[in-house]
Amino acid sequence: MNRRQLSEFLFSKMNMVEPYPDKVKPVSEMMELTAFFPGGMGLWLEEKSEIIPDILVLGHDFSTVLEYKKMVDSMQNEINGPTWRELRKLFKTAEIDLNRCFFSNVYMGLRDVKLMTGTFPGSKDKAYVHRNLEFLKLQIETIKPKVIITLGKPASINLSLLSKELKESWAGGKALSIPNNGLKNNVVIHDHNYICAALEHPSMRNQNVKRRRHQNESGCYSGSHAEVELLKDAMQFT
């Protein structure tokens, strides 16, 4: 399965999360743009590459219905927006090739509300949450990532629900709130082992990253340096 087929296959399986609850609408088409899946292909398309992604980067959800429609109408990516700008800067510092990444979300569907931040409306529907967790398992099984990187508290919490190890240590946002707790090795999800790293969401990174702490053989790090070292440590195992 090549890069494009990977995205197309996952999009074809999106019916797994149906039906959509109140205030959540389906993504009608996957744009051929550098954008998080399912609104985009989940791939870095700003340069030619045949690399099959082996890093899964998980956000919360794609966006609102209105913002999605704006992207469809303009067919322009948002790689210079807050999320992508900070993510690109961080990954460059940590020496992570964007072509190795599949950028996705823990929730499929669009917010049918004005704000693109805050609690995802579908998170209140237990059956819908379960279906999205099953789809997240499919994403992981399909991509077979060496590293799973979560962006923000909700993504880390949802991922923790798929693993006994993470459920004990990352529940309730502890991946971000507890010092030296953002990197976990040998996390078992569906009988396979993964390296999992939790980051602050890039769009809120400047406000929140100061609380991060990470320790390794080289020393103790705080703030932005902590997340850089955390990523470098995660990538050492790949």
Protein Blocks (a to p, Z undefined) as FASTA:
>chain_A
ZZklmmmmmmmmmmmmpccdehiacdfbdcdbddddfkbnoiafkbccfbdcfbdcddfb
fbdfklmmmmmmnopafklbmklmmmmmmmmmnopafklpccddfbecdddbfblgdjdf
klmmmklmmmmmmmmmmmmmmnopabdcdedjklmmmmmmmpfklmmmmgghlmmmpghi
lbcghiaeehiacdddddddfklmmmmmmmpccddfkbccehjllmmmmmmmmmmmZZ
